[in-house]
Amino acid sequence: MKFKDILCDQILILDGGMGTEIMKRTRQRFDYPELLNLEKDNVILDIHKAYLEAGADIIETNTLGASRVKLNEHGAGDRVKDFNRAAVNIAKKACAGKNAYVAGSIGPLGKLIQPIGDLSIEEAYAAFAEQAGILEQSGADLLLIETQIDILEAKTALIAAKSETSIPVAVSMTFPFEDTLTVTGSDPATTAITFSATEADIFGVNCGGHPENFEPIIREIVTHSRKPLIIYANAGEPEKKGNTVHFPLGPEEYLKYAIKFYQQGANIIGGCCGTSPEHIRLIAQRLKGEKPVKLKTIEPFFRASSRNSILTIGNSLPFRVIGENINPFAKKKLKKEFKQNKLDLARKYARKQEIAGADALDINLGKRGEDEPGFFAKGVSNIQAVTGLPFFLDNSNPDSLEQALRSYSGKGVINSVTGEKKSYERLFPLAKKYGAGVILLALNENGIPEKAENRIKIIKNLYKIALDQGLNGDDLIADPITLSLASSQASSHETLKAIELAFSLQIPTILGLSNISFGLPLRRLLNAAFLNLAVKSGLDSAILNPLDTNLISSLMAAAALSGRDQGLRNYIKEFSGQPESEPGESEPEKDESLEKKLFRAVLEGEKSPVEALIKKLIDQGKTGFEILEEILSPALQKAGKNYEKKIYFLPQLILSAEAMETASKCLEESFSVKKSTKPGEKIVLATVAGDLHDIGKNIVSLVLRNLGYTLIDLGKNISADKIVAAAIREKADFIGLSALMTTTLDEMERVIAQKNSKAPGIRVIIGGAAVSPSFAEKIGADAYAKDALDAVRKMKEISRQIDKKLPL
Amino acid sequence: MNSDKIHKLEKFNINIEDRRIFIRLGYGSSSGNINDQAKEMVFKAKNKLSSLLQPNAVFKILDYEATNKHPIFKDAKKVALCICTIGIGLEEASSKLIEKNKILDGFILDTLGSEAAEDVARQTDKYIAEKAKEMGLWPSKRFSPGYSIWDIQEQAYLFKILPAEDIGVRLTDSFMMVPRKSVSFRINFYDDKNKTSRSFS
């Protein structure tokens, strides 16, 4: 039986950890473990044998870091062949006389691909192709591209391995954090959709956090992918004990998780870091040879992805909007920019459409000439850097499409393939190779059929050819074509009929909307009306302008009316609270109140409207103090809460505080409003002597003074004398000290000693990269604060205790 | 090659990974959370970055016997001492932004500066490592004063040996470098590869 058939027929057992076993046997650290393949091959042989004896069906070569790029880190890039060949030989030797497979391990390169990293896609491809080729030639039975942290890198490895070899290839991703995202931000569904569309023979997850984190990850994956599944986790999260690293889960405990992997649908199960032959023995005894669990078939949706989001389109799903605005044929400004090889405007449109709520973007960089493929690929990659949305690659040049697909992170969509032989013969293999979705366009050598039935015939025919070529149902979506109403009035009726036919065949549909109104006045009106009819006929998605608010509002109403909006949730969410107005009456002020606008400006860190809003509010009779207390402070406090709940990150908090600062300055300068200092709210802040780093202190200062504290910021490199003198002079309640460099920590102790002798009542809070809670305790500081908001908490706590006269 | 020579590097093609910037800005390692505003600000800052950088490095390779024989040089045949910087321009621009209540812009620029300085050090390190190999010796990893047994006061020794003023770097009383975005380090050259993986290397 072929490996792939065995895989579907019975559970196979993969071996366990390598690094921990090497450590156990040698009690020695090596620069990099691949060195052992040449210098201590007996150790590796011994480990392989132990795993085989424990019952492993597949053993992995000791080549995780044996690519040229990775070996270059150790100055051993020219020995790629030696390391990989030796590793396979050792594994083969261990397998002699046994019914076991050797999997050639291929790990990450240690450098990320552009534009996130600085490695070119060509260098990455070459390194993977080289290693895969050597592993196969040396006799590996399959390849395991594992511990992958970035989908573009893993995809590049897969394409290289598939082009270079003819053995089965598995891809396994790593989710290092509890929030189940890869290092470069892909969630499990995104990785599953991305690799389900590729030629990977097996897909799965290894290494990463605690195996209990795997349950939701696997659940997400099997929602979107039916690739055979490989799962091997670490024996818990590593704990440092002295100089050694310890993995807490013993064989029995790990087995419980292995059984869960099996129940969730895994086909290959083994162990990663910290698992030993004993772990594998228990798994083999329990699961080896079992029939894989049968999972439900996945929902028949069309699927696509970017680096960090997914797109699903289907009959039972909400209507999806694909943004049309990056298209130079509709926007002259773009055309001009593209001529100069510039992409600023395209990137801006990408973000605008994303913010407006588009589910994906159509990318047409239509530029003619020799440099077109390069420009398209570069453009796609650059625009991907600023948006999380999946892309429809709108281009008719196969070379351009190929280059763009190669550097696209995720599962992109080819827009489009037609019923013409030269189109599908060239583009279906591309989709297969790079793992892309495809729009099937209802036209062939004879043009666009007039009748709906004939359009669907072309689509059905294309659908069949695509499946024969190895594409899946979830890679395909049909476009029954919109023609201009001006050119043929009957055509719109046929388009709607074709949508109904596709709906009845459960083929997801998409339309390029704006064609309908081409050459006619008031195009937006026609677009909106036609979209409503199409939604009623069963259209699932359209390429349209998401910035056209009338169109989107009318779409939401149509979706609600045609059962596309469950419980009318989206409609109500979007429109509840909107003032009703009778036609003919003058429009009521639909804008939100000035108070709300100012609140939102500070919360979202928009400085520019702040001053004008304050002036208007004062004109309306609000006092400056009311503005400060009722609008500004609550807004920044909300930003602080968002930060603590991790809805906001540091930059957003800073922006919000900056907007608040602009507002306070305006109040102070134009209206002489100044908040009085309450007890417990006066702070002298400084970076200690010897330390010139004050960025962190500046941020703390900004946030604190805008949260209502009175700040005397002394600056950086300030001596203990000066700090204590200032605190006494200003009658401060607190001294806040920061230090970035470990070498200046002594200085903090000096400040505290001086303060204790001269003004023991003042409390000291310390922070900064070099400081820890235990250090704070050691030097007698009253508290350590990790950031500005933590400092607020600590100061309040201390003040409370002082009020209650409790000992600190 | 003449070991005693002062070497200067000034042609650097600075490369900064966005991911590292966002980590330094407080986003952790997952890029999914990064908001558009911050992304836009980082891109803008990156665009004007090159005009603010004056990357420079100066280094010298000494025979062990010619050093002050600090334990950090132990067992080395030769020792490369190096100071590199991205110049003062970026720091000044960052401070100006902060004064104008553009704290985040200043913070982002400062962060880019840290990464740029890291990259200059990385590239210089690579260059020096090549020199070691040309001499048939094995380079250690780079190591900076202020860590482990190499006290921060030893900065003074580096500044005595190297003409730091030529690249616009000076030392404060507390042994900090100005511009702040500067890196000083040593690389030991060994005759035996196994020595390169010892601690402090």
Interface residues (C-beta under 8 A of the other chain):
Chain A: R29 D31 G75 L112 P115 I116 G117 D118 P176 F177 D179 L181 V183 T184 G185 D187 R307 N308 R351 E354 I355 A385 V386 G388 G605 K646 F649 L650 P651 Q652 I654 L655 A657 E658 E661 T662 K665 A689 G690 D691 L692 H693 I695 N698 I699 L702 N717 M741 T742 T743 T744
Chain B: N15 E17 D18 R19 L25 G26 Y27 G28 S29 S30 S31 G32 N33 I34 N35 D36 Q37 A38 K39 E40 M41 F43 S94 I98 N101 K102 I103 L104 G106 F107 I108 D110 A129 K133 G146 I152 T172 D173 S174 F175 M176 V178 R180 S197
